[in-house]
Amino acid sequence: MKLVVWLVLLFVVAVVAAMTLGANDGLASFYWRGWRLDLSLNFFILALLGAFIGLSTSVRLTRWLIGLPARAKAWRTERREQALQSAQRQALLESFAARYSRAVKAARRAQDLAQDLTDRSGKAETQAINHLLAAISMHRLQDRAGRDEQARLAQACLDSAAASGDSGNAHARGPSAAEGLTLLRAEWALDDHDAAAALAHLAQLPPGAARRIQAQRLRLQAHQLAQQPAEALKAVRQLAKHQAFKPEAAKSLVRSLAMGVLDTARDPEGLQRRWLELEREDRQDAAVLAHAVRRAAALGDAPWARRVLRLAWDTVGALEAEQRRLLALSAWRVVRGIEPDWLASVENLAAAHPREPMVLALAGAVYAERQLWGKAQPLLEQTVRSDVPTEVRRDAWCRLAQLALNKDDPAAAQYCFRQAAELA
C-alpha cells in the first residue's frame, strides 16, 4: 500500500513539474568580471536543489561518522547492562530454586559486570544489590564469613551512593535499600541464634521502618530467643494491632507470653509487680489468672492468690466449662487456710454445676477445710472416683483419712492413706 501511495505522489510531482517547467523559457545569467554564463532556469533550479541535497547529505554523513565511536560505546554499554541484568535474574532464579552455589556464582558475575559500567547512573546501588544477592545465598550455604563480607560491601556501596547522590532517586531508593539490609542482618542474626545482635540491628531502623510488620516479627522472635517475655508481649500487641495474626493465634500467643512474664518472678513481691504490669484483659483471662495463682502458691503467697482469684470469682459461673475448671483447680491449690467468705460462693457454684468434677472437688476441699465433714464426705468420695488431676484425688484420700481418724476408725484411715500413697 505504501508503494502505491509513493507511486501516485511521484506521478503527481512529475505532472506538476512538466506543467510548470515544460513551458519555462527563463534564463539565469551569472556575471563575473568580463565573463557571462547563461543557464536555463529549469537547470538552475534542479542544480540548486541537487546541491542542497548533496550538502545536507554530506553534513549528516559527517555527523554520523563523528558520532560513530559514541554509538559504539553506548552499544557496548547496553550489551554489558543486558548481561548484568541477565546475571542478576539468574542469581535470583537460582536462589529461588535452592541452587545457592550457582546463585553465588551468578551474583559474582554480576559484580564483575557492574565494575565495567563506569558511566552508569546508580552504579553503587546496583553493586549493593549484587552483594546482597550473594550474601543471601551465602547465608543459606552457612558461609557466615562470606555473608558478612558481602553485607559489609553492600553497606559500603550504599554509603557511597548516599554520599555522592549516585543512586538515581536517592531519597526514594537509598533508605529502602539500607533498611532492607538492616532487616536481613537481623534475620540472619536470629538464624544464628544471636538475639543481642538481632536487637542491635533492629535498633538501627528509623521509627517508620521499626513499625513495619516484618520488623515487629523479627523483634518478637529476638525477644523470645533472649527470654524477654515482657518485651515480646509488646511486640505481639503491635502485630495484633496490625492484624498480622489471626485473632485466635494472637490471643494464644499473648496468653503464653503473659504466663512467661509471670514466670520471671522469683518472689511474691516480684510476682505482684509482674501481675500489675499486665494489661487488664490479660488479668481477666482465666488461663493467665490460673497461672498467676499457681505461681503464687509455688512462692508461698496463698493469701494474695486468693485475693486475686476472688476478683474474678463472682463471674466464674458464666464462664465456659474449661475456664471454670481452671479457676476451680487454681482455688483448690490455695484452699489451705481459706477464708470463711468463700464458703457461700463455692457452695452456690457447686449447686449450679453439679456435673463438673473439679468444681465438686473444690467444694469438698473447702468443706473439709472449714471442718464441715458431713458435707465434705460425699463430695470427697465422689472426687476420688472422678476424672480430676492425680494430686486432687490424692488430697481427697488424705482428707478422707483425716475424717476417718476423727471418727476413730483407724482401719478406714489406713486404707485411705494407702490409696493416697499409691497415687504418689
C-alpha positions, 0 to 999 in steps of 0.5 A, spaced: 500 500 500 505 504 501 508 503 494 502 505 491 501 511 495 509 513 493 507 511 486 501 516 485 505 522 489 511 521 484 506 521 478 503 527 481 510 531 482 512 529 475 505 532 472 506 538 476 513 539 474 512 538 466 506 543 467 510 548 470 517 547 467 515 544 460 513 551 458 519 555 462 523 559 457 527 563 463 534 564 463 539 565 469 545 569 467 551 569 472 556 575 471 563 575 473 568 580 471 568 580 463 565 573 463 557 571 462 554 564 463 547 563 461 543 557 464 536 555 463 532 556 469 529 549 469 537 547 470 538 552 475 533 550 479 534 542 479 542 544 480 540 548 486 536 543 489 541 537 487 546 541 491 542 542 497 541 535 497 548 533 496 550 538 502 545 536 507 547 529 505 554 530 506 553 534 513 549 528 516 554 523 513 559 527 517 555 527 523 554 520 523 561 518 522 563 523 528 558 520 532 560 513 530 565 511 536 559 514 541 554 509 538 559 504 539 560 505 546 553 506 548 552 499 544 557 496 548 554 499 554 547 496 553 550 489 551 554 489 558 547 492 562 543 486 558 548 481 561 548 484 568 541 484 568 541 477 565 546 475 571 542 478 576 535 474 574 539 468 574 542 469 581 535 470 583 532 464 579 537 460 582 536 462 589 529 461 588 530 454 586 535 452 592 541 452 587 545 457 592 552 455 589 550 457 582 546 463 585 553 465 588 556 464 582 551 468 578 551 474 583 559 474 582 558 475 575 554 480 576 559 484 580 564 483 575 559 486 570 557 492 574 565 494 575 565 495 567 559 500 567 563 506 569 558 511 566 552 508 569 547 512 573 546 508 580 552 504 579 553 503 587 546 501 588 546 496 583 553 493 586 549 493 593 544 489 590 549 484 587 552 483 594 546 482 597 544 477 592 550 473 594 550 474 601 543 471 601 545 465 598 551 465 602 547 465 608 543 459 606 550 455 604 552 457 612 558 461 609 557 466 615 564 469 613 562 470 606 555 473 608 558 478 612 563 480 607 558 481 602 553 485 607 559 489 609 560 491 601 553 492 600 553 497 606 559 500 603 556 501 596 550 504 599 554 509 603 557 511 597 551 512 593 548 516 599 554 520 599 555 522 592 547 522 590 549 516 585 543 512 586 538 515 581 532 517 586 536 517 592 531 519 597 526 514 594 531 508 593 537 509 598 533 508 605 529 502 602 535 499 600 539 500 607 533 498 611 532 492 607 539 490 609 538 492 616 532 487 616 536 481 613 542 482 618 537 481 623 534 475 620 540 472 619 542 474 626 536 470 629 538 464 624 544 464 628 541 464 634 544 471 636 538 475 639 543 481 642 545 482 635 538 481 632 536 487 637 542 491 635 540 491 628 533 492 629 535 498 633 538 501 627 531 502 623 528 509 623 521 509 627 517 508 620 521 502 618 521 499 626 513 499 625 513 495 619 510 488 620 516 484 618 520 488 623 515 487 629 516 479 627 523 479 627 523 483 634 518 478 637 522 472 635 529 476 638 525 477 644 523 470 645 530 467 643 533 472 649 527 470 654 524 477 654 517 475 655 515 482 657 518 485 651 515 480 646 508 481 649 509 488 646 511 486 640 505 481 639 500 487 641 503 491 635 502 485 630 495 484 633 494 491 632 496 490 625 492 484 624 498 480 622 495 474 626 489 471 626 485 473 632 485 466 635 493 465 634 494 472 637 490 471 643 494 464 644 500 467 643 499 473 648 496 468 653 503 464 653 507 470 653 503 473 659 504 466 663 512 467 661 512 474 664 509 471 670 514 466 670 520 471 671 518 472 678 522 469 683 518 472 689 511 474 691 513 481 691 516 480 684 510 476 682 505 482 684 509 487 680 509 482 674 501 481 675 500 489 675 504 490 669 499 486 665 494 489 661 487 488 664 484 483 659 490 479 660 488 479 668 481 477 666 483 471 662 482 465 666 488 461 663 493 467 665 489 468 672 490 460 673 497 461 672 498 467 676 495 463 682 499 457 681 505 461 681 503 464 687 502 458 691 509 455 688 512 462 692 508 461 698 503 467 697 496 463 698 493 469 701 494 474 695 492 468 690 486 468 693 485 475 693 486 475 686 482 469 684 476 472 688 476 478 683 474 474 678 470 469 682 463 472 682 463 471 674 466 464 674 459 461 673 458 464 666 464 462 664 465 456 659 466 449 662 474 449 661 475 456 664 471 454 670 475 448 671 481 452 671 479 457 676 476 451 680 483 447 680 487 454 681 482 455 688 483 448 690 491 449 690 490 455 695 484 452 699 489 451 705 487 456 710 481 459 706 477 464 708 470 463 711 467 468 705 468 463 700 464 458 703 457 461 700 460 462 693 463 455 692 457 452 695 452 456 690 457 454 684 457 447 686 449 447 686 449 450 679 454 445 676 453 439 679 456 435 673 463 438 673 468 434 677 473 439 679 468 444 681 465 438 686 472 437 688 473 444 690 467 444 694 469 438 698 476 441 699 473 447 702 468 443 706 473 439 709 477 445 710 472 449 714 471 442 718 464 441 715 465 433 714 458 431 713 458 435 707 465 434 705 464 426 705 460 425 699 463 430 695 470 427 697 468 420 695 465 422 689 472 426 687 476 420 688 472 416 683 472 422 678 476 424 672 480 430 676 488 431 676 492 425 680 494 430 686 486 432 687 484 425 688 490 424 692 488 430 697 481 427 697 484 420 700 488 424 705 482 428 707 478 422 707 483 419 712 483 425 716 475 424 717 476 417 718 481 418 724 476 423 727 471 418 727 476 413 730 476 408 725 483 407 724 482 401 719 478 406 714 484 411 715 489 406 713 486 404 707 485 411 705 492 413 706 494 407 702 490 409 696 493 416 697 500 413 697 499 409 691 497 415 687 504 418 689 
